[in-house]
């Protein structure tokens, strides 16, 4: 075996093995993997190897496969027994948030999707990795005065020291006002108390940094005159800032960007006088901090859904980097 192959094998042996649940298109996985650039800044390759990924959405798994490889399984986690999942060091998962979000009417544990965190807890119990990272919407911390979050943390705490924190994406150079709960646990026998990464943004990245410079876009991205007239007649009390200030980060984007309405609260762009358009998929991906070379499989509708459901890669990179450093004693 030559020296180059020895070095490569040593790196592979030292790599931190990752299992990813509820992977979606792979925003979290790109962050945990690293080795990408966004807005001229390089997010270095982390000492990780993703050995198993899973999602129940076919289009998302096709996108994942196009960007990461064939280690993704298209199947409900409820149908995957623990022995089918390889041993690993860190488990990651943004368990479905629709049941806990404002858009999802915050049904919480009354919605079957709200119980999928139990599948993540099952894998933790059966496989006992060194650590885990879970993510969900900010609203999870407030449902039933925090009782739902406490229940979830209790499930995750069997064998783990667990901490949670609401992180603001814009504090980590993501051009979006997106706040999410991150729950991180480290196995108790390792005796490591996790410390969340501190904000890095000296100044929030404005939306204008990621907008395309075209003067005209395909007409499908513009709202009709009828929609604009309807907006004029709407109750202004319901306007929560849908027309974005491009000098600030964008408001939170969601999975239904393809169906945004001027009478909703979804972020849109005001072009000139009384002319509105939605973001293109590329702009939406940039708002989420995906690099331009990330490939989304499917049409606009599928791309918007995948992008809106994703964890911002840049934000996940900072959390994963902090966890890995602490596990390695650095």
C-alpha positions as CSV (number, residue, x, y, z in Angstrom):
1,X,0.0,0.0,0.0
2,X,1.5,3.4,-1.0
3,X,1.8,6.3,1.4
4,X,-1.1,8.2,-0.2
5,X,-3.5,5.3,0.3
6,X,-2.3,4.9,3.9
7,X,-3.1,8.5,4.6
8,X,-6.5,8.2,3.0
9,X,-7.3,5.1,5.0
10,X,-6.2,6.8,8.2
11,X,-8.5,9.7,7.5
12,X,-11.4,7.3,6.8
13,X,-10.8,5.5,10.1
14,X,-10.8,8.7,12.0
15,X,-13.9,10.1,10.4
16,X,-16.9,10.7,12.7
17,X,-19.7,8.5,11.4
18,X,-23.0,10.2,10.9
19,X,-26.5,8.8,10.5
20,X,-29.1,11.3,9.2
21,X,-32.8,10.9,9.8
22,X,-35.5,13.0,8.2
23,X,-32.8,14.1,5.8
24,X,-34.9,15.9,3.3
25,X,-32.9,17.2,0.4
26,X,-29.8,17.3,2.6
27,X,-29.4,20.8,4.0
28,X,-28.4,19.4,7.4
29,X,-26.1,16.8,5.8
30,X,-24.3,19.5,3.7
31,X,-23.7,21.4,6.9
32,X,-22.4,18.4,8.8
33,X,-20.2,17.4,5.9
34,X,-18.9,20.9,5.1
35,X,-16.6,21.6,2.2
36,X,-18.7,24.2,0.4
37,X,-18.7,27.9,-0.3
38,X,-21.4,30.5,0.3
39,X,-21.3,34.2,-0.5
40,X,-17.6,34.0,-1.0
41,X,-16.8,32.3,2.3
42,X,-15.5,28.8,2.6
43,X,-17.0,26.4,5.1
44,X,-14.3,23.8,5.6
45,X,-14.7,20.0,5.3
46,X,-15.5,18.5,8.7
47,X,-14.0,15.2,9.8
48,X,-17.2,13.4,9.1
49,X,-18.6,10.6,7.0
50,X,-22.4,10.2,6.4
51,X,-22.9,6.5,6.3
52,X,-26.8,6.3,6.3
53,X,-29.6,8.8,5.5
54,X,-33.3,8.4,5.4
55,X,-36.4,10.3,4.3
56,X,-40.0,9.4,3.4
57,X,-40.3,11.9,0.5
58,X,-39.3,10.5,-2.9
59,X,-38.3,13.8,-4.6
60,X,-36.2,14.8,-1.6
61,X,-34.3,11.5,-1.6
62,X,-33.7,11.9,-5.3
63,X,-32.1,15.3,-4.7
64,X,-30.2,13.9,-1.8
65,X,-28.8,11.1,-4.0
66,X,-27.8,13.5,-6.7
67,X,-25.7,15.5,-4.3
68,X,-24.4,13.0,-1.7
69,X,-24.6,9.4,-3.0
70,X,-26.6,6.2,-2.7
71,X,-26.5,5.9,1.1
72,X,-30.0,7.4,1.4
73,X,-33.0,5.2,1.9
74,X,-36.5,6.2,0.7
75,X,-38.7,4.8,3.4
76,X,-40.6,5.8,6.5
77,X,-38.4,5.6,9.6
78,X,-41.3,3.8,11.3
79,X,-40.6,0.9,8.9
80,X,-36.9,0.8,9.5
81,X,-35.8,-1.4,12.4
82,X,-32.8,-0.3,14.5
83,X,-30.6,-3.2,13.3
84,X,-30.8,-1.9,9.7
85,X,-29.1,1.3,10.8
86,X,-25.3,1.0,11.0
87,X,-23.4,1.9,14.2
88,X,-22.4,5.6,14.2
89,X,-21.0,8.4,16.3
90,X,-23.5,11.2,15.8
91,X,-27.2,11.0,15.0
92,X,-28.8,14.0,13.3
93,X,-32.4,14.8,12.4
94,X,-34.8,17.6,11.8
95,X,-37.8,15.6,12.8
96,X,-41.0,16.9,11.0
97,X,-42.0,20.3,12.2
98,X,-45.4,20.8,10.5
99,X,-47.2,19.6,13.6
100,X,-45.4,22.2,15.7
101,X,-45.3,25.2,13.4
102,X,-47.8,28.1,13.2
103,X,-48.5,27.1,9.6
104,X,-49.3,23.6,10.8
105,X,-51.7,25.1,13.4
106,X,-49.4,23.8,16.2
107,X,-51.3,20.5,16.8
108,X,-48.2,19.2,18.4
109,X,-48.5,15.7,19.8
110,X,-52.1,15.4,18.6
111,X,-50.7,15.1,15.0
112,X,-49.0,11.8,14.1
113,X,-46.1,13.7,12.6
114,X,-45.5,15.2,16.1
115,X,-44.7,11.8,17.4
116,X,-41.8,11.0,15.0
117,X,-39.3,12.4,17.5
118,X,-39.9,9.0,19.3
119,X,-38.3,7.3,16.3
120,X,-35.2,9.3,16.8
121,X,-35.3,8.5,20.5
122,X,-35.6,4.8,19.6
123,X,-32.5,4.9,17.5
124,X,-30.6,6.7,20.3
125,X,-31.6,4.1,22.8
126,X,-30.8,1.1,20.5
127,X,-27.6,2.4,18.9
128,X,-26.2,4.6,21.6
129,X,-24.1,7.0,19.5
130,X,-21.8,9.5,21.2
131,X,-24.0,12.5,20.5
132,X,-27.0,13.8,18.5
133,X,-28.3,17.0,17.0
134,X,-32.1,17.5,16.6
135,X,-33.8,20.5,15.1
136,X,-37.3,22.0,15.0
137,X,-39.3,25.2,14.7
138,X,-39.0,27.9,17.3
139,X,-42.6,27.5,18.3
140,X,-41.9,24.0,19.7
141,X,-40.5,25.8,22.8
142,X,-43.8,27.5,23.5
143,X,-46.5,24.9,22.8
144,X,-48.5,24.2,26.0
145,X,-46.1,26.5,27.9
146,X,-43.1,24.4,27.0
147,X,-44.5,21.1,28.2
148,X,-44.1,19.5,24.7
149,X,-40.4,20.4,24.5
150,X,-39.8,19.1,28.0
151,X,-41.4,15.8,27.1
152,X,-39.2,15.5,24.0
153,X,-36.1,16.4,26.0
154,X,-37.1,13.8,28.6
155,X,-37.2,11.1,25.9
156,X,-33.8,12.2,24.5
157,X,-32.2,12.4,28.0
158,X,-32.1,8.6,28.6
159,X,-28.3,8.2,28.7
160,X,-27.6,11.7,27.4
161,X,-26.9,15.2,28.8
162,X,-29.2,17.3,26.7
163,X,-29.2,21.1,26.0
164,X,-31.4,23.1,23.8
165,X,-31.3,26.7,22.4
166,X,-33.1,28.8,19.9
167,X,-30.6,29.9,17.2
168,X,-31.2,32.7,14.8
169,X,-29.9,32.0,11.3
170,X,-29.0,35.6,10.6
171,X,-26.6,35.5,13.5
172,X,-24.6,32.9,11.5
173,X,-24.4,34.8,8.1
174,X,-27.5,33.3,6.7
175,X,-29.6,36.0,4.9
176,X,-32.8,35.0,6.6
177,X,-34.7,35.7,9.8
178,X,-35.2,32.0,10.6
179,X,-35.2,30.9,14.2
180,X,-35.0,27.3,15.1
181,X,-34.7,25.1,18.2
182,X,-31.6,23.0,18.3
183,X,-31.5,20.1,20.8
184,X,-28.0,18.6,21.3
185,X,-27.1,15.7,23.5
186,X,-23.8,14.0,24.4
187,X,-23.7,10.6,26.0
188,X,-23.4,10.9,29.7
189,X,-20.4,8.6,30.1
190,X,-18.3,11.0,28.0
191,X,-18.8,13.7,30.6
192,X,-18.9,16.6,28.1
193,X,-21.3,19.5,28.5
194,X,-22.1,20.9,25.1
195,X,-21.7,24.6,24.5
196,X,-23.6,26.1,21.6
197,X,-21.6,28.2,19.1
198,X,-21.7,31.9,19.6
199,X,-23.1,34.2,16.8
200,X,-20.5,35.1,14.2
201,X,-22.2,37.8,12.2
202,X,-20.8,41.2,12.8
203,X,-23.6,42.5,10.6
204,X,-26.6,40.6,9.2
205,X,-26.3,39.6,5.6
206,X,-29.0,41.6,3.6
207,X,-31.4,39.9,1.2
208,X,-30.0,41.9,-1.8
209,X,-26.8,39.9,-1.6
210,X,-28.5,36.8,-2.9
211,X,-31.0,38.2,-5.4
212,X,-30.5,37.6,-9.1
213,X,-29.5,40.7,-11.0
214,X,-31.9,40.1,-13.9
215,X,-34.2,43.0,-14.9
216,X,-36.9,40.7,-16.1
217,X,-38.0,37.2,-15.0
218,X,-40.3,34.5,-16.4
219,X,-43.8,35.8,-16.1
220,X,-44.7,32.8,-13.9
221,X,-42.8,34.5,-11.0
222,X,-44.9,37.6,-11.1
223,X,-48.3,38.1,-9.4
224,X,-51.2,39.0,-11.6
225,X,-52.8,42.4,-11.6
226,X,-55.9,40.8,-10.1
227,X,-53.8,39.6,-7.1
228,X,-52.4,43.1,-6.7
229,X,-55.9,44.6,-6.8
230,X,-57.0,42.1,-4.2
231,X,-54.0,43.2,-2.0
232,X,-55.2,46.8,-2.2
233,X,-58.6,45.8,-0.8
234,X,-57.2,43.6,1.9
235,X,-57.1,44.4,5.6
236,X,-53.8,46.1,6.2
237,X,-53.7,44.7,9.8
238,X,-52.9,41.3,8.3
239,X,-49.9,42.6,6.4
240,X,-46.9,41.3,8.4
241,X,-44.2,42.6,6.0
242,X,-44.7,40.3,3.0
243,X,-42.9,42.8,0.7
244,X,-39.3,42.4,1.8
245,X,-36.8,45.1,2.7
246,X,-33.8,43.9,0.6
247,X,-31.4,45.8,3.0
248,X,-32.3,43.2,5.7
249,X,-32.3,39.4,5.9
250,X,-35.4,37.8,4.3
251,X,-38.3,36.8,6.5
252,X,-38.6,33.0,7.1
253,X,-39.3,31.1,3.9
254,X,-41.5,28.0,4.0
255,X,-42.2,24.9,1.9
256,X,-45.1,26.4,0.1
257,X,-43.2,29.1,-1.8
258,X,-44.7,28.0,-5.1
259,X,-48.2,28.9,-3.7
260,X,-47.4,32.1,-2.0
261,X,-50.2,34.7,-1.9
262,X,-50.2,38.4,-1.6
263,X,-52.9,38.1,1.0
264,X,-50.7,35.8,3.1
265,X,-47.6,36.5,5.2
266,X,-45.1,34.8,2.8
267,X,-42.1,37.0,1.8
268,X,-42.3,38.4,-1.7
269,X,-40.5,41.2,-3.6
270,X,-42.0,44.5,-4.6
271,X,-40.6,45.5,-7.9
272,X,-41.0,49.2,-8.7
273,X,-44.6,50.4,-8.3
274,X,-47.3,47.9,-7.5
275,X,-45.5,45.0,-9.2
276,X,-44.7,41.9,-7.1
277,X,-42.9,38.6,-7.7
278,X,-42.0,35.5,-5.8
279,X,-38.4,34.3,-5.4
280,X,-37.0,31.9,-8.0
281,X,-35.8,28.5,-6.7
282,X,-32.2,29.6,-7.0
283,X,-32.9,32.7,-4.9
284,X,-34.8,30.7,-2.3
285,X,-31.9,28.2,-2.1
286,X,-29.5,31.1,-1.5
287,X,-31.7,32.5,1.2
288,X,-31.4,29.1,2.9
289,X,-27.5,29.3,2.4
290,X,-27.3,26.5,-0.2
291,X,-24.4,27.0,-2.6
292,X,-25.3,27.5,-6.3
293,X,-23.9,24.1,-7.3
294,X,-26.4,22.2,-5.2
295,X,-28.7,20.3,-7.5
296,X,-32.5,20.1,-6.9
297,X,-34.3,17.3,-8.7
298,X,-37.7,18.0,-10.0
299,X,-39.6,21.2,-11.1
300,X,-40.1,24.4,-9.2
301,X,-42.9,23.0,-7.0
302,X,-40.7,20.2,-5.7
303,X,-37.6,22.5,-5.4
304,X,-39.5,25.1,-3.3
305,X,-40.8,22.3,-1.0
306,X,-37.4,20.8,-0.5
307,X,-35.7,24.2,0.1
308,X,-38.4,25.5,2.5
309,X,-38.2,22.3,4.6
310,X,-34.4,22.3,4.8
311,X,-32.1,23.2,7.7
312,X,-29.8,26.0,6.5
313,X,-26.4,24.3,5.7
314,X,-24.4,27.2,7.1
315,X,-26.2,27.2,10.4
316,X,-25.8,23.4,10.7
317,X,-22.1,23.7,9.9
318,X,-21.5,25.9,12.9
319,X,-23.5,23.6,15.3
320,X,-21.8,20.5,13.9
321,X,-18.3,22.0,14.0
322,X,-18.8,23.0,17.7
323,X,-20.0,19.5,18.6
324,X,-17.2,17.8,16.8
325,X,-14.6,20.0,18.4
326,X,-16.0,19.3,21.9
327,X,-16.1,15.6,21.3
328,X,-12.5,15.6,20.2
329,X,-11.5,17.6,23.2
330,X,-10.4,20.7,21.2
